[in-house]
Amino acid sequence: MSTRSTEELLADVVAELASVRSELAELRAAQRPAPDGVGADAPDDFRATSRRRLFALAGGAAAAAVVAGTATSSLPAAAAYAASVTIGGTADASVGPPVLTTKLNYSPTTTVADKSYFLVTDGAAAADDFPAAVAGHGLKNAITGVYGRTNNPAGNGTVGDAVVGSGATAYGLWGRADMGAALVGQSVSGVDLYAAGTGRVLIRPFAMSGPPTTGSFALGELVTDARSDFYVCYDNSVTGGRWRKLGGATTAGALHVLTPTRVFDSRLAGMGGPITSGGHRTITISNAISLTTGAIVTLDVVPPGATAIVANLTVADAASGGFLAVTVGGATEFTASAINWTPSTPFLANGGLFRLNATRQVEVFAGGGGSTNFIIDVAGYYL
């Protein structure tokens, strides 16, 4: 079988490019109004067909470029080649020659991890600077690398999708900034940032303990430190800002107000009876009990995870004079009393805020020489 010469191959390429130019001219003419109604107001299916043909022509031009390269190359025929089609260009007076604004970048010799399949750039960036299927790079003239917008009520301007199997380090949408904001969500009348899946939002902690002390911050910035304490900036007029602690492992959490509920009464059967001076008792306050029998009527009225309770402490049938101290469950000592009584006040109540241990218990100590029954009614808890 005869081998075609380089001149013959180049002649074919020239013919193909001439055909491409002719069809492009026809497509441009089709966009002008015509008597039969075909043009700018043509049906959607015609315009879609025209667009598909336009991209087909671009593909043909790319193929022609590959053929031309093959015809003039000394590399073996089995080698892989990369080709690109320049669709548009703009002149930048600051750099001199025109730079690419849009480039279809086919890279069969590399993997997607190395190249971008479609790169839009106005900078002197190589395609492998952006390992993505679609990459946008605004350096000189463009203020936005990639911009997505939709007018469809059910549409999405930009979508990022990390599919099952991608792993915990895969991200559907990633924003990175050397300065400023890496990712911005802006809505005219809706939600700026919406967690529509599990509702989980992760804020990576600083490597420091406590709020920042240097740098510039915006009002309303939220940060978390190495102890997972959260802070909000309420004043940015000073270096480092001023911060308010919102929560963390050492804070009580939010107050949940309850209808006053009885959780302990030493006078009832099985509750231990009076406590005497020098003694102490561990009391579980998690469940609501019957006022008359002590039987549990509501489980976990103070739920797991609660850190403290707002409670009313009452002494009943107190003898002599004395005091009760209430501290975290399991404690072996106390530093302050919660209620004091005298021989003339055998019934007395006092409100207080009491810390809980991990199993929702407090420790009650008796002192001062007397003895008494005692009652605990919970009015709220922190969680």
C-alpha positions as CSV (number, residue, x, y, z in Angstrom):
1,M,0.0,0.0,0.0
2,S,1.4,3.4,-1.0
3,T,2.3,6.0,1.7
4,R,0.9,9.5,1.3
5,S,3.4,12.3,1.2
6,T,3.6,15.2,3.7
7,E,2.5,17.6,0.9
8,E,-0.7,15.5,0.3
9,L,-1.5,15.4,4.0
10,L,-1.1,19.2,4.3
11,A,-3.3,19.7,1.3
12,D,-6.0,17.7,3.1
13,V,-5.6,19.9,6.2
14,V,-5.9,23.1,4.1
15,A,-9.1,21.7,2.5
16,E,-10.6,20.8,5.8
17,L,-9.9,24.2,7.2
18,A,-11.5,25.8,4.2
19,S,-14.6,23.7,4.8
20,V,-14.6,24.8,8.5
21,R,-14.5,28.5,7.4
22,S,-17.3,28.0,5.0
23,E,-19.6,26.3,7.6
24,L,-18.8,29.0,10.2
25,A,-19.8,31.7,7.7
26,E,-23.1,29.8,7.1
27,L,-23.8,29.5,10.9
28,R,-23.2,33.3,11.3
29,A,-25.5,34.0,8.5
30,A,-28.2,31.8,10.1
31,Q,-28.2,34.0,13.1
32,R,-29.6,36.9,11.0
33,P,-33.4,37.2,10.5
34,A,-34.5,35.4,7.3
35,P,-37.8,35.2,5.5
36,D,-38.5,31.7,6.7
37,G,-38.0,32.7,10.3
38,V,-34.7,31.0,10.9
39,G,-32.2,33.2,12.8
40,A,-32.0,34.9,16.1
41,D,-35.7,34.1,16.8
42,A,-35.4,30.5,15.6
43,P,-36.8,27.7,17.7
44,D,-34.6,26.4,20.5
45,D,-33.9,23.1,18.8
46,F,-32.4,24.9,15.7
47,R,-30.2,27.1,17.9
48,A,-29.1,24.1,19.9
49,T,-28.2,22.2,16.7
50,S,-26.3,25.3,15.6
51,R,-24.4,25.4,18.8
52,R,-23.6,21.7,18.6
53,R,-22.4,22.2,15.1
54,L,-20.2,25.0,16.2
55,F,-18.5,22.8,18.8
56,A,-18.2,20.1,16.3
57,L,-16.3,22.5,14.0
58,A,-14.0,23.4,16.9
59,G,-13.3,19.7,17.3
60,G,-12.6,19.4,13.6
61,A,-10.1,22.2,13.8
62,A,-8.4,20.5,16.8
63,A,-8.2,17.3,14.8
64,A,-6.8,19.2,11.8
65,A,-4.1,20.7,14.1
66,V,-3.2,17.2,15.3
67,V,-3.0,15.9,11.8
68,A,-0.7,18.8,10.8
69,G,1.5,18.1,13.8
70,T,1.7,14.4,12.9
71,A,2.6,15.1,9.3
72,T,5.5,17.3,10.2
73,S,6.8,15.5,13.3
74,S,9.7,13.1,13.4
75,L,8.1,11.2,16.4
76,P,6.8,7.7,15.8
77,A,3.1,7.4,14.8
78,A,2.1,5.6,18.0
79,A,3.1,8.6,20.2
80,A,0.3,10.6,21.9
81,Y,-0.1,14.3,21.1
82,A,-1.8,17.3,22.9
83,A,-3.6,19.9,20.9
84,S,-5.4,23.1,21.8
85,V,-7.8,25.5,20.0
86,T,-7.7,29.2,20.7
87,I,-11.2,30.5,20.6
88,G,-10.5,34.1,21.6
89,G,-7.7,36.5,22.6
90,T,-7.3,40.0,24.0
91,A,-4.5,42.5,24.1
92,D,-3.1,43.7,27.4
93,A,-1.0,46.9,27.0
94,S,0.8,46.1,30.2
95,V,2.3,42.9,28.9
96,G,2.5,43.6,25.2
97,P,1.4,40.6,23.1
98,P,-2.2,39.3,23.3
99,V,-2.9,36.6,25.9
100,L,-5.3,33.7,25.7
101,T,-8.7,34.3,27.2
102,T,-10.3,31.0,26.3
103,K,-8.6,27.8,25.5
104,L,-9.8,24.3,24.9
105,N,-7.0,22.3,26.3
106,Y,-6.9,18.6,25.3
107,S,-4.1,16.7,27.1
108,P,-4.3,13.0,26.2
109,T,-0.7,12.5,27.3
110,T,-1.6,13.3,31.0
111,T,-4.2,12.5,33.6
112,V,-6.8,14.8,35.0
113,A,-4.7,15.2,38.1
114,D,-2.1,17.0,35.9
115,K,-4.1,19.1,33.5
116,S,-7.4,21.0,33.0
117,Y,-9.7,19.8,30.3
118,F,-11.1,23.3,29.9
119,L,-9.1,26.3,31.0
120,V,-10.2,29.9,30.9
121,T,-7.4,32.3,31.8
122,D,-6.2,35.8,31.2
123,G,-2.9,35.2,32.9
124,A,0.4,33.4,32.0
125,A,-0.6,30.2,33.8
126,A,0.1,26.7,32.6
127,A,-2.8,24.3,32.2
128,D,-1.4,22.1,34.9
129,D,-1.5,24.9,37.4
130,F,-5.2,24.1,37.7
131,P,-5.8,20.3,38.0
132,A,-9.6,20.4,37.4
133,A,-12.0,19.4,34.7
134,V,-13.0,23.0,34.3
135,A,-10.6,25.8,35.6
136,G,-11.0,29.5,35.7
137,H,-8.0,31.9,36.3
138,G,-8.5,35.6,36.5
139,L,-5.2,37.4,36.9
140,K,-5.0,40.7,34.9
141,N,-8.3,41.8,33.5
142,A,-10.9,39.5,35.2
143,I,-11.9,39.8,38.8
144,T,-13.6,36.4,38.9
145,G,-12.1,33.1,38.0
146,V,-15.4,31.2,37.8
147,Y,-18.8,32.7,38.1
148,G,-22.1,30.8,38.2
149,R,-25.6,32.3,38.0
150,T,-29.1,31.0,37.3
151,N,-32.5,32.7,36.9
152,N,-34.4,29.4,37.3
153,P,-36.2,29.2,40.7
154,A,-35.0,25.6,41.1
155,G,-31.6,26.2,39.5
156,N,-28.0,26.4,40.9
157,G,-25.5,29.0,40.0
158,T,-22.5,26.8,40.8
159,V,-22.6,23.1,42.0
160,G,-19.7,21.2,43.6
161,D,-20.2,17.4,44.1
162,A,-17.9,15.0,45.9
163,V,-19.3,11.6,45.2
164,V,-19.5,8.5,47.4
165,G,-16.1,7.0,47.7
166,S,-14.2,10.3,47.3
167,G,-13.0,10.1,51.0
168,A,-13.2,12.4,54.0
169,T,-10.7,14.8,52.4
170,A,-12.8,15.4,49.2
171,Y,-14.7,18.7,48.9
172,G,-17.6,19.5,46.6
173,L,-16.7,23.1,46.6
174,W,-13.3,24.6,47.7
175,G,-12.4,28.2,48.0
176,R,-8.8,29.5,48.7
177,A,-7.6,33.0,49.2
178,D,-4.2,34.4,50.0
179,M,-6.1,37.4,51.4
180,G,-9.8,38.3,51.8
181,A,-12.5,35.7,51.8
182,A,-12.0,32.2,50.3
183,L,-15.7,31.7,49.8
184,V,-18.6,34.2,49.8
185,G,-22.3,33.5,49.8
186,Q,-24.6,36.4,49.1
187,S,-28.4,36.4,48.9
188,V,-30.7,39.3,48.3
189,S,-33.6,37.8,50.2
190,G,-32.7,34.3,51.1
191,V,-30.0,32.3,52.9
192,D,-26.4,33.3,52.4
193,L,-25.0,29.9,53.5
194,Y,-27.2,26.7,53.6
195,A,-26.2,23.3,55.0
196,A,-28.8,21.2,53.3
197,G,-27.4,17.7,54.1
198,T,-26.7,16.6,57.6
199,G,-26.7,20.2,58.9
200,R,-23.1,19.8,60.1
201,V,-20.8,22.8,59.9
202,L,-17.1,22.4,60.7
203,I,-14.8,25.3,61.8
204,R,-11.2,24.2,62.0
205,P,-9.6,25.4,65.3
206,F,-6.7,27.8,65.7
207,A,-3.5,26.3,67.1
208,M,-3.7,28.7,70.1
209,S,-5.7,28.7,73.3
210,G,-8.1,31.6,73.7
211,P,-9.2,34.2,71.1
212,P,-6.8,35.9,68.7
213,T,-4.6,38.7,70.0
214,T,-3.0,40.0,66.8
215,G,-4.2,40.7,63.3
216,S,-7.2,42.5,61.8
217,F,-10.7,41.1,62.0
218,A,-14.2,42.0,60.9
219,L,-17.2,42.5,63.2
220,G,-19.1,39.2,63.6
221,E,-16.1,36.9,62.8
222,L,-16.4,33.5,64.5
223,V,-13.3,31.5,65.5
224,T,-12.6,28.5,67.6
225,D,-9.3,27.7,69.4
226,A,-7.4,24.6,70.2
227,R,-9.8,23.8,73.1
228,S,-12.8,24.0,70.8
229,D,-14.0,27.2,72.6
230,F,-16.0,29.5,70.2
231,Y,-15.6,33.3,70.1
232,V,-17.3,36.1,68.2
233,C,-15.6,39.4,67.4
234,Y,-17.7,42.3,68.8
235,D,-15.2,45.1,68.4
236,N,-12.5,45.4,65.6
237,S,-11.3,48.9,66.4
238,V,-8.2,47.5,68.2
239,T,-5.4,45.2,66.9
240,G,-6.4,41.6,67.5
241,G,-10.0,42.6,68.1
242,R,-12.2,42.1,71.2
243,W,-14.0,38.8,71.5
244,R,-17.0,37.3,73.3
245,K,-16.9,33.6,74.3
246,L,-20.0,31.8,73.0
247,G,-19.4,28.3,74.3
248,G,-16.9,25.5,74.8
249,A,-16.0,22.6,77.0
250,T,-15.7,24.8,80.1
251,T,-19.0,26.8,79.6
252,A,-22.4,25.8,80.9
253,G,-24.2,26.1,77.6
254,A,-27.7,27.4,77.1
255,L,-30.3,27.6,79.9
256,H,-33.4,25.4,79.3
257,V,-36.2,26.6,81.6
258,L,-38.5,23.9,83.1
259,T,-41.7,23.9,85.0
260,P,-40.4,23.4,88.6
261,T,-40.0,19.6,88.9
262,R,-39.2,17.5,91.9
263,V,-36.2,15.2,91.5
264,F,-35.4,14.3,95.1
265,D,-37.1,14.2,98.6
266,S,-35.2,12.4,101.4
267,R,-38.5,12.0,103.4
268,L,-39.9,9.5,100.9
269,A,-39.3,5.7,101.1
270,G,-35.9,4.6,99.7
271,M,-34.5,8.2,99.6
272,G,-32.2,7.8,102.6
273,G,-34.0,9.9,105.3
274,P,-32.4,12.8,107.2
275,I,-28.7,13.8,106.6
276,T,-26.7,14.5,109.7
277,S,-23.8,16.9,110.4
278,G,-20.5,15.7,109.0
279,G,-22.2,13.4,106.4
280,H,-22.6,13.8,102.6
281,R,-24.7,12.1,100.0
282,T,-24.6,11.7,96.2
283,I,-27.9,12.6,94.6
284,T,-29.0,11.8,91.1
285,I,-31.3,14.5,89.7
286,S,-32.0,13.2,86.1
287,N,-35.6,12.0,86.6
288,A,-38.8,13.6,87.8
289,I,-40.4,11.8,90.7
290,S,-43.9,11.5,92.3
291,L,-44.5,14.0,95.1
292,T,-46.0,11.3,97.3
293,T,-44.3,8.0,96.5
294,G,-40.9,9.0,95.0
295,A,-41.6,6.8,91.9
296,I,-40.1,8.0,88.6
297,V,-42.8,9.7,86.5
298,T,-40.6,11.2,83.8
299,L,-37.2,9.9,82.6
300,D,-34.4,12.4,81.8
301,V,-36.2,15.6,82.7
302,V,-32.6,16.8,83.0
303,P,-31.1,15.2,79.9
304,P,-27.6,13.6,79.4
305,G,-25.0,16.2,78.7
306,A,-26.5,18.8,81.1
307,T,-23.7,20.6,82.9
308,A,-25.6,22.4,85.7
309,I,-29.1,22.9,87.1
310,V,-31.1,25.9,88.5
311,A,-32.8,24.4,91.6
312,N,-34.6,25.1,94.8
313,L,-33.1,23.5,97.9
314,T,-35.4,23.0,100.9
315,V,-34.7,21.8,104.4
316,A,-37.6,20.1,106.2
317,D,-38.0,19.0,109.8
318,A,-34.5,20.4,110.6
319,A,-33.1,19.8,114.1
320,S,-30.9,22.2,115.9
321,G,-29.0,24.5,113.6
322,G,-26.8,23.7,110.6
323,F,-26.2,24.1,106.9
324,L,-26.2,22.2,103.6
325,A,-23.6,22.6,100.9
326,V,-24.2,21.4,97.3
327,T,-21.3,20.8,94.9
328,V,-20.6,18.6,91.9
329,G,-21.4,14.9,92.3
330,G,-18.5,12.8,93.7
331,A,-16.7,15.7,95.3
332,T,-15.0,15.0,98.7
333,E,-15.1,18.6,100.0
334,F,-17.0,21.9,99.7
335,T,-16.1,25.5,100.0
336,A,-19.5,27.3,100.5
337,S,-22.9,26.6,102.0
338,A,-26.1,26.6,99.9
339,I,-28.6,27.0,102.8
340,N,-28.5,27.6,106.6
341,W,-31.1,27.0,109.2
342,T,-31.6,27.6,113.0
343,P,-33.7,25.9,115.6
344,S,-36.5,28.4,114.9
345,T,-36.4,27.7,111.1
346,P,-37.0,24.0,110.6
347,F,-38.5,24.6,107.1
348,L,-36.6,26.8,104.8
349,A,-35.9,27.1,101.0
350,N,-33.2,28.7,98.9
351,G,-32.5,28.8,95.2
352,G,-29.1,28.1,93.6
353,L,-27.1,27.1,90.5
354,F,-25.4,23.8,91.0
355,R,-22.8,22.0,88.8
356,L,-23.4,18.4,87.7
357,N,-21.0,15.6,87.0
358,A,-21.1,13.5,83.8
359,T,-23.8,11.3,85.3
360,R,-26.1,14.2,86.3
361,Q,-25.3,14.0,90.1
362,V,-24.7,16.5,92.8
363,E,-23.0,16.0,96.2
364,V,-24.8,17.3,99.3
365,F,-22.9,17.9,102.5
366,A,-24.3,18.6,106.0
367,G,-22.6,20.6,108.7
368,G,-23.1,22.9,111.7
369,G,-24.1,20.2,114.2
370,G,-27.7,19.6,113.1
371,S,-29.6,17.2,110.9
372,T,-32.4,17.6,108.3
373,N,-34.4,16.1,105.5
374,F,-34.0,18.0,102.2
375,I,-35.8,18.4,98.9
376,I,-34.5,19.3,95.4
377,D,-36.8,20.9,92.8
378,V,-35.3,21.6,89.4
379,A,-36.4,24.8,87.5
380,G,-34.0,24.5,84.6
381,Y,-30.7,23.1,83.2
382,Y,-27.8,24.2,81.1
383,L,-26.8,22.2,78.0
